[in-house]
Amino acid sequence: MAQTYFFVMAVGVPLGLLIIAIAGAHFYGGGSEELLDWKPTRSPKREAELQLDEVRQMLAAQNRYRRQRGAPERSLEEATGHAWADLEPDGNAWR
């Protein structure tokens, strides 16, 4: 009798709680963002602006080093064209 009681308490209670949680999640009508009261900290537009700013800063730093070496500066279009060409196996840029 004691072994049965122990088995029910050790396995049955956690299993029952898990089943209740799964059933509650299944029947919950709202989204997970609503449940967690989650809101993004930045908009996708702001994220894109920040990434573009980072690219411009990196290009400015690269051009500073190119000027020190006496090499011509690169524009954003040249740098992105080079990056796309490196991704293509046959060397054609995607446009």
PAZAPA-4460 file (N, C-alpha, C; in steps of 0.05 Angstrom, whole numbers, plus 32768, in hexadecimal, padded with zeros to 4 digits):
% residues 95
    n_x    n_y    n_z   ca_x   ca_y   ca_z    c_x    c_y    c_z   seq   type   mol
   8010   7FE8   8000   8000   8000   8000   8011   8019   8000     1      M     A
   8027   8019   8010   8038   8030   8012   8047   8035   7FF7     2      A     A
   804D   801F   7FE9   805B   8022   7FCF   8048   802F   7FBA     3      Q     A
   802F   8027   7FBB   801C   8033   7FA8   8018   8050   7FAE     4      T     A
   8016   8057   7FC7   8012   8073   7FCF   802B   8084   7FC6     5      Y     A
   8043   8079   7FCA   805B   8087   7FC2   805C   808A   7FA4     6      F     A
   8055   8075   7F95   8055   8077   7F78   8041   808C   7F6E     7      F     A
   8029   808D   7F79   8015   80A1   7F71   801F   80BD   7F77     8      V     A
   802C   80C1   7F8E   8036   80DB   7F95   804E   80E3   7F84     9      M     A
   8060   80D1   7F7F   8079   80D7   7F71   8075   80DA   7F53    10      A     A
   8063   80CB   7F48   805F   80CB   7F2A   8044   80D7   7F23    11      V     A
   802F   80D0   7F31   8014   80D9   7F2A   800F   80F6   7F2D    12      G     A
   8018   8102   7F43   8013   811F   7F48   8022   8130   7F33    13      V     A
   803C   812C   7F2E   8049   813C   7F1A   803D   8138   7EFE    14      P     A
   8035   811F   7EF8   8029   8119   7EDE   800E   8127   7EDC    15      L     A
   7FFE   8127   7EF1   7FE4   8135   7EF2   7FE8   8153   7EEE    16      G     A
   7FFC   815F   7EFB   8001   817B   7EF7   8009   8182   7EDA    17      L     A
   8019   8170   7ECF   8022   8174   7EB3   800A   8172   7EA0    18      L     A
   7FF8   8160   7EA5   7FE0   815D   7E94   7FCE   8175   7E96    19      I     A
   7FCB   8180   7EAE   7FBB   8198   7EB2   7FC8   81B0   7EA4    20      I     A
   7FE2   81B2   7EA5   7FF0   81C8   7E98   7FED   81C6   7E79    21      A     A
   7FF0   81AE   7E6F   7FEE   81AA   7E52   7FD1   81B0   7E49    22      I     A
   7FBE   81A7   7E58   7FA2   81AD   7E51   7F9C   81CA   7E52    23      A     A
   7FA6   81D8   7E66   7FA2   81F5   7E68   7FAE   8204   7E51    24      G     A
   7FC6   81FC   7E49   7FD3   8209   7E32   7FC4   8203   7E18    25      A     A
   7FB9   81EB   7E16   7FAA   81E4   7DFE   7F91   81F4   7DFB    26      H     A
   7F83   81F8   7E10   7F69   8206   7E0F   7F6B   8224   7E13    27      F     A
   7F83   822F   7E18   7F87   824C   7E1B   7F83   8259   7E00    28      Y     A
   7F72   826D   7DFE   7F6B   8279   7DE4   7F7E   828E   7DDB    29      G     A
   7F8C   829B   7DED   7F9E   82B1   7DE5   7FB9   82A7   7DDB    30      G     A
   7FC9   82B9   7DD2   7FE4   82B2   7DC8   7FF8   82B2   7DDF    31      G     A
   800F   82A7   7DDA   8024   82A6   7DEE   802E   82C1   7DF6    32      S     A
   802E   82D4   7DE2   8037   82EF   7DE8   8024   82FC   7DFC    33      E     A
   800A   82F8   7DF8   7FF7   8303   7E0B   7FF9   82F6   7E26    34      E     A
   7FFE   82DD   7E27   8000   82CF   7E41   8018   82D9   7E51    35      L     A
   802E   82DE   7E43   8046   82E8   7E50   8048   8306   7E52    36      L     A
   8034   8314   7E46   8033   8331   7E44   804D   833B   7E37    37      D     A
   8054   832F   7E21   806D   8334   7E13   8068   8349   7DFD    38      W     A
   807A   835D   7DFC   8079   8370   7DE7   8096   8374   7DDD    39      K     A
   809B   8375   7DC3   80B6   8379   7DBA   80C1   8394   7DC3    40      P     A
   80DB   8394   7DC9   80E8   83AD   7DD3   80EC   83C0   7DBC    41      T     A
   80F1   83B6   7DA4   80F5   83C8   7D8D   80E4   83BD   7D75    42      R     A
   80DC   83D0   7D65   80CC   83C9   7D4D   80DF   83BD   7D38    43      S     A
   80D4   83AD   7D25   80E5   83A3   7D0F   80F1   83BA   7CFF    44      P     A
   80E3   83D0   7CFC   80EE   83E7   7CED   8106   83F2   7CFC    45      K     A
   8105   83F4   7D16   811C   83FE   7D26   8133   83EB   7D24    46      R     A
   812E   83D1   7D25   8143   83BD   7D22   8152   83C0   7D07    47      E     A
   8142   83C4   7CF2   814E   83C7   7CD8   815F   83E1   7CD7    48      A     A
   8155   83F6   7CE3   8165   840F   7CE4   817F   840B   7CF3    49      E     A
   817E   83FD   7D09   8197   83F8   7D18   81AB   83E7   7D09    50      L     A
   81A1   83D2   7CFB   81B3   83C2   7CEB   81C0   83D1   7CD4    51      Q     A
   81B0   83E2   7CC7   81BB   83F3   7CB1   81D0   8406   7CBC    52      L     A
   81CB   8411   7CD4   81DE   8423   7CE0   81F8   8414   7CE7    53      D     A
   81F6   83FB   7CF0   820E   83EB   7CF6   821E   83E6   7CDC    54      E     A
   8210   83E0   7CC6   821E   83DB   7CAD   822C   83F5   7CA4    55      V     A
   821F   840B   7CA7   822C   8425   7C9F   8244   842A   7CB0    56      R     A
   8243   8425   7CCA   825A   8429   7CDB   8271   8417   7CD3    57      Q     A
   826B   83FD   7CCD   8280   83EB   7CC5   828D   83F4   7CAB    58      M     A
   827C   83FD   7C98   8286   8406   7C7E   8297   841F   7C82    59      L     A
   828F   8431   7C94   829F   8449   7C99   82BA   8442   7CA5    60      A     A
   82BB   842E   7CB7   82D4   8425   7CC2   82E6   8418   7CAD    61      A     A
   82D9   8408   7C9C   82E9   83FB   7C87   82F4   8410   7C74    62      Q     A
   82E4   8424   7C6D   82EE   8439   7C5B   8304   8449   7C67    63      N     A
   8303   844D   7C82   8319   845C   7C8F   8333   844C   7C8C    64      R     A
   8332   8432   7C90   834B   8422   7C8C   8353   8421   7C6F    65      Y     A
   8340   8421   7C5D   8347   8422   7C40   8355   843C   7C39    66      R     A
   834B   8452   7C44   8358   846C   7C3E   8375   846C   7C49    67      R     A
   8379   8460   7C61   8394   8460   7C6C   83A7   8450   7C5A    68      Q     A
   839D   843B   7C4D   83AD   842A   7C3B   83B0   8437   7C20    69      R     A
   839F   844B   7C1A   839F   8457   7BFF   838D   8449   7BEC    70      G     A
   837C   8437   7BF5   8369   8429   7BE4   8350   843A   7BE1    71      A     A
   8342   8436   7BCB   8329   8446   7BC8   8314   843D   7BDB    72      P     A
   8302   844F   7BE2   82EC   8449   7BF5   82D7   8438   7BE6    73      E     A
   82C7   8429   7BF6   82B2   8419   7BEB   8297   8425   7BF4    74      R     A
   8284   8424   7BE1   8269   842D   7BE8   8259   8415   7BF4    75      S     A
   8242   841C   7BFE   8231   8407   7C0A   8228   83F4   7BF4    76      L     A
   8222   83FE   7BDC   821A   83EC   7BC6   8230   83D9   7BBE    77      E     A
   8249   83E3   7BBD   8260   83D2   7BB6   8263   83BC   7BCB    78      E     A
   8261   83C3   7BE4   8265   83B0   7BF9   824F   839A   7BF9    79      A     A
   8236   83A3   7BF5   8220   838F   7BF5   8222   837E   7BDB    80      T     A
   822A   838A   7BC5   822D   837A   7BAC   8243   8365   7BB0    81      G     A
   8258   836D   7BBD   826E   8359   7BC2   8264   8343   7BD5    82      H     A
   8255   834A   7BE9   824A   8336   7BFC   8238   8322   7BEE    83      A     A
   8226   832D   7BDC   8214   831B   7BCE   8223   8309   7BBB    84      W     A
   8238   8314   7BAE   8248   8304   7B9B   8256   82EE   7BA9    85      A     A
   825F   82F3   7BC2   826C   82DE   7BD1   8259   82C8   7BD9    86      D     A
   823F   82CE   7BDC   822C   82B9   7BE3   8224   82A7   7BCC    87      L     A
   8226   82B2   7BB4   821E   82A3   7B9C   8234   828F   7B94    88      E     A
   822E   8276   7B8F   8243   8264   7B87   824F   826A   7B6B    89      P     A
   823E   8275   7B59   8248   827B   7B3E   8251   8298   7B3B    90      D     A
   8251   82A8   7B51   825B   82C3   7B50   8246   82D8   7B48    91      G     A
   822E   82D0   7B41   821A   82E3   7B39   820D   82EE   7B52    92      N     A
   8208   8309   7B52   81FB   8316   7B69   81DD   8313   7B66    93      A     A
   81D0   830F   7B7C   81B2   830E   7B7C   81A8   832A   7B7C    94      W     A
   8194   8330   7B6C   8188   834B   7B6C   816B   8348   7B66    95      R     A
***
